[in-house]
Amino acid sequence: MWVIIGNIFQIIILAMFFYLVMRMLRGTPGLLMLGVVVVVILSLGIIAKFFRLEVLQWLLQNISDNLPLMLIILFHSEIRRLLVFVGRHRFKVFQKLFSEKKKQRCLDMIDEIIDAVCAFTTRPNWRSPKTPGKLKTVYYNTGALIALELAPRLNEYIEKGVEINAKVSSLLLQTIFFKSTPLHDGGVIIRNEQIAAAACQFPLSLDVRTQTVHTRHSAAIGLSEQVGEAIVIVVSEETGAVSVTIRPGELQIMDTPQQLRKFLQEKLRVLPKDEEKTSIWEKLVDLLQQLFAKAKDARRNPG
């Protein structure tokens, strides 16, 4: 019985590890690199064994002995992100991350951001949820760049911006980004449901594929590449399109306020109770608890 439980426990631990690795590599060049490394080593190993190529076998053996060090060098940025992810999520299985009060503050913040975004774009489907029956009267687009910090990694950008430290509100965001204000050129950073700073300069993306995009979009992509623990919202001054970074180096257009709200709620883990999903970690803990309970019963009732 204990052997079976031990084997199941090992499988669960390995599954969690590979899940974390694949989640961190998803949508990054690291996943392709890892696939190439695995395919090349396996292919060469099969060829060397089939044709009895002793020198190649010796070389592959030496490569295998040093493979952990090679992987650390190749995937150092992904490993750093993985460690940050584990550090941020280590207590989420065992305790509720947000109290109801903090959760409500976060939901209110999302509403204020969405109301401001609706005021920045002329697109008719971006009508403020606060006044759904009111006719949209925005006559020109306002460019905006808003970064939501998920982990304390944006200090260097906050320090170079203009300190605000004010509660997030739609009117304040509109005041910052409208063209006539001195703070409109740059990005806003939101930390702990507060506007930490404005007029922040974000790094532009170095990816050649982004050379044709506008500066705000390049800055959003660049920040997400440098700091994966941030969500960046962009409103295009030219088209009024609303985009958000869904993963490092990738922007996605949001078509409606409802779509943006749901995305932010999922990322900030503040879904309404009727939409909350059980995470894989909670499912794994429940499974382990059931296994240990069965083992305890088996010891009490060996017959």
N, C-alpha and C positions, 0 to 999 in steps of 0.2 A: 504493500500500500504506500509506504513512504517513498519507495523507489519511483512509483508512478507520479506521486505528487512532486518529487524532486525534478523529474523529467519535464513535467508540465510547467513548473516554475522556471526552469532553464529556458524553455521555449518562449515563455512570456517575456522574460528578460531580453532575450535575443530579438524578439519581435518588436519590443519597445525601442531597442537600440537602432535597429534598421529603420523603423518608422521615423525616429528622430533624424537619422542621417538623410533619408530620402526627402523628408520635409524641408530640411535645410538646403539640400541641393536642388530641389525642384525649381525650375525656371532659371537656373544659373548655368554658366559654362562648366561648372564643376561636375555636373551630372554627365555631360557628354565626355569630359575628360576621364571620369571614372570608368565609364563604359568602354572607352577606347583602351585604357590600361588593362582592364580585365580581359577583353577580347584578344588583344595582342599577346598577353602572357599565356592565356589558355591555348591559343592557336599555335604559338611557338612550342609550348610544352607537348602538345599532341604530335606535332611534326617531328620534334626531337626524339620522342619516345618511339614513334612508328619507324623512323629511319635509323634509329640508334646513333644519333649524332651526339657523341659524348661531350664534345667541347661546348655545344649549345646547351646541353643538359647541365653541365657544370656552371655555365654562365647564368642560366635561369635559376639554379639553386642559390647562387650568390645574390642574385636580384631578389629572390624570395626572402632570403635572410635579412636583407636591408629594406624590404618593402615597407614596413611601418614608418621608418624614417623618411622614405621617399614620399609616402602619402601625406605625412605631416607637412613636408615642404610644399608639395603640390597644392594641397587643400588647406593651407594655413588660415586663409580668410574665412572659409566655410567652417573650419573647426572653431574659430573664434566666435562666429555667429551661433554655432551649436552650443558652446559653453554659456554664452549670454542667454540663449533661449532656456537652457536647463536652469540657470540661476534665477531667471524670472519666474519660471513655472514650477519650481520645486515644491512649493507649498500648496499649489492649486488643487491637488487631489485631496488633501487632508483638511483644508479649511476654505471657507468662502472668501474669495478675494475681495469682493465689494460688500460693504454693509449696505443695507437698503437706503440709508441716507446718502452715501457716496454714489450709489447707483443712480439715484434720482438726480443728483447734481450732474452726473455725467450725461444722463438723458436730456436734461435741460440745456446743457452745453451744446449737444448735438442739434437740438431744435434751433438754438440761436445761430449756429453756424449755417444751417440750412436756410434759415430766413435771410441771412446776409447774402448767401450765394444766389438766392432767388432775386435779390435786389441788384446783383451784379450783372445778370444776363438778361438779354431781351427775348430769349427763347420762350415761346408761349406755354410750353409744357412745364416750365419752371415757375409755377405759381406758388406763392408762399402758403404753407399749410396753416399758418396762423390766421390768414384771411382768405380761405378757399373761394369765397364767392365774389371777392373783389377783383375788378378788371385790372389786368397787369398794365402798369403805366411806366415801365422802364423803356426809355427811348434810345439808350446807347449802352454798349457793354463796358464794364469796368474790369480791368485785369486784376486778378487776385492770386496770392500764393500763401497758403496756410499749411503749416506743418504741426501735426499733433504728435507730441513726444510720448512714446510708449515705455521708454526706459531712459534714465538720466544720461543721455549721450550727446546732447546738443548744447552743452555749456559754452563751447568755443564760439558758436554762432550767436548765442544769446549775449555773450560779453561784448561782441563787436556790433550789436544792434543797439537800439534805443530801449532802455528798460521801461516797462509799462506796469507789470504786476497788478492787473485789474481783472475783475470778473469778466468772463466771456459774454459779450452781448452783441446782438446784431447791429445796433446803432454804432457801437464803438468800432466794429470791424468795417462798417460802411464809411465811417469818418476817416479811418486809417487809409483805406484803399482808393477813395475818390481822388481824382487827378489833382485837384487844387490843394491837397494837403501835402506837407513836406515829408511825410512818412510813407507815401504810397509806393515809392520805388524800393522794392525789396520784399522780404517775406515776413510773415508773422509766425511766431512760435508759441504754441499753447502747451502749457505744462500744468498738470494737476488742476484741470478745469479753469485755469487762469491764463490770460494773455501775458506771457513772460516778457516778450520783447517784440518790437516792430522794426522795420527797415533792416532786417537781417540779410546778409549776403550769403547765399547758398552756393556750393561748388557746382560748376557746370559739368555736365556729363562728358566723359572722354570717348564715349562710344561713337564710332564713325557713323552709325546709323541714325544718330540724333542730330547730326550737323544741319539738317534741313528744318528742324523744329524751332519754334520761337524760344526766346531766352527764358521765359518763365517755365516752360515745359522742360527745357534742358536743365534748369536749376532743380526742378522737382525730381527729375530722373537722377541727376547727379547726387542730390542729398540722399535719395533712397539707396543708391549704390554705396555711398560712404557709410550711411547709418541705416541699417535695415530695420531698426526698431523705431520707425517713424512712419506716419501716414501723411502724405502730402496731397493737398487739394489744389487744383489749378483751375482758374477761370480765364478763358482766352479773351483778350481784349478785342481781337479781330472778329472772331466767330461767335463768341458767347458760349462755346462748348465747355462743359464742366468735366474735368478728368481727375482721377485719383490714382495714386500708386498702389497697385494691388500686390506687388512683390518687388524686390530690388531690381531697378532698371526697367520697370514696365508700368506704363500708364494705361488706364482703361477709361473710356468715356462713360459717364453716368447720364442716363436719358431722362430721369425724373428725380424729384426730391425724395420720393419713397425709396427708390433704388439706392440713393446715397445714404439715407438714414439706416436702411437695413445693413448696408456694408459697414458703416461706422459702428453700429451696435454690435455686429459680429466681431469686428476687430477689437473693440474695447470691452467685449464680453459683458455687455449690459443689455442683452435681449430681454424683452418683456417676458414674464413668467410663462405665458401661453406659447412662446416661441423658443424657449430655452431647450437646448439639446444636451444630452448627456455626453460628456467628452469621453474619448478613448481611455483616458487615465482613470476616470471614475468607473468605467466598465471593467477595466483590469483590476482595480481594487475590489470591486464587488465580486469578481470571479475568484480572486485570491481568498477573500473572506469566506466564500462558499466552500472552497477546497479545504481550508483549515478547519471549518466547522464540521465538514464530513470526516476529516481525519480524526478530530476530537471525538466525534460520535463513535467512530470505528474502534478507537482505543477503549472507550467506555463499554462498548458492546462488541467484544471480539467475536462472539458467536453469530 
